[in-house]
Amino acid sequence: MASERSALFIFFGGTGDLAYRKLYPSLFNLYQKGTLREKFAVVGTARDKLTDEKFREKVQKSIGSDSKEAEKFISHFYYEAHDVTDKAHYSVLKERAVELDKKYKLQGNQIFYLSMAPNFFGTVAGYLRSEGLVNDKGFSRLVIEKPFGRDYDSAKALNEALAQSFDEEQIFRIDHYLGKEMIQNIEALRFGNTIIESLWNNRYIDNIQVTLSEKLGVEERASYYDKSGALRDMVQNHIMQIVSLLAMEQPVAFTDSDIRAEKVKALRSLRVYNVAEAATNFVRGQYDAGGKINPYREEDNVPADSNTETFVAGKLMFDNYRWSGTPFYIRTGKVLADKFTRVDVVFKKPLVDIFSFPGSSTSKPLDTNVLTLYIEPKAGFALKINAKNNDQGFQTAPVTMEYFVDPEDSKKTPEPYERLLHDALKGDGTNFSSWQEVSYAWKFVDQIRKVWDLQQPNFPNYTPGSMGPAAADELIERDHRQWVYRLNK
Ligand code: NAD
């Protein structure tokens, strides 16, 4: 059993999709594992008028269990109808908080989880402080959902608003990719293995490719997505986080502040493109019709002349000693060939290939070594190396060494939200984005957006089921390279 933690959770947006689909089931997992036991309470709050009983029924449905244990778990749930813009309501919330703190012996520990539209984040944080919900008795932490701003300026304004009420170490900015098992494994692989980390630089690595491929279209998120696009929705947060974990130096120790310091340092050496560079190093796409899929512009809630990108590919360069000259290629998009996230680390070939040296008895050139990190849906890694094949004579052929997490074990792997809620309870910020990381990521992404906003794209430009527009292949092929994951043409 895990060690028990105590806290009051207040979920703003407590009747929303995310709360029911991810947050309450994750809390139930923590309950079943013993992290939460007796000393916790949950207040769901939103505009809907619900009684505690009605709310509990909905929570029970969301966790999909009516066991005795589930019943005990949901008896810790309470509901407050509340409009977050109404200052007066915070005193009601405070009363509830004080009463529940006493009832469940919560020692003043509180987690305020803002699972609602980001334009409310500043307002809620301000009232939590001004109306006295934040106290010094235990910990008071603010967990906030994405997106964190829509460009550097808006993110900065939001951060300044939050900073008036909460210190940076009290703010936990969710990036659920950081809760994924194999993303966390990047650090184990790199810093736990001399054979990997000693090669992890521009002398041995030719390029690194990060692909976040989605099979679905925009579905019911269209009205949100159309104002965001793939660059803001996926690149600024998830991809930049993955890239900084791949690029960073070894932290002094495995602590949140040491890891963040290294990620920030890596992001500081990421080359921020000027207009011309941004135009050459990034490409965008929008999907057309294909099979049963409508063109993006004909999806519900998408304007017929939308120029929102549903695909991005780009090349990132770090100007530092470790990475100078080694590009990181990234891509992400909707309605692509398959749903997966992976990182391909492409090593350089031996400087001299003796096997294809004139006069050698073999004829085939050596293949490239590739280390692939499979993030999802399968979790594991594979290393492609050259060996002699079994035939008579001497010929090299690539073989692959693989490790995959057993699907049975995978089922036991905590869901990202469970892990992140657990980390927030422990006060461990390792797997959340710090303000500095967020700000460097926005500064980089803003340059690309700036160019794109000036130019009319040639949309639609890719077919569902493909790996994006032809320009994404051209981007890497012009450097005499290829995507490791590609469809047979
Ligand atoms: P949602 O629209 O389903 O829920 C919003 C919640 O906010 C509801 O409970 C609603 O009653 C409440 N609300 C709205 N206005 C209010 C007001 N003035 N006062 C009090 N309550 C109010 O949204 P969601 O999908 O659950 O998303 C919540 C947050 O999580 C957003 O920031 C979103 O970007 C983020 N997010 C969601 C998902 C997801 O899968 N749904 C994934 C990643 C991030």
Residues whose N, C-alpha, C, O or C-beta is under 5 A from the ligand:
A	BS01	NAD	G13 G14 T15 G16 D17 L18 A19 T45 A46 R47 D48 H82 D83 V84 T85 S115 M116 A117 P118 E145 K146 P147
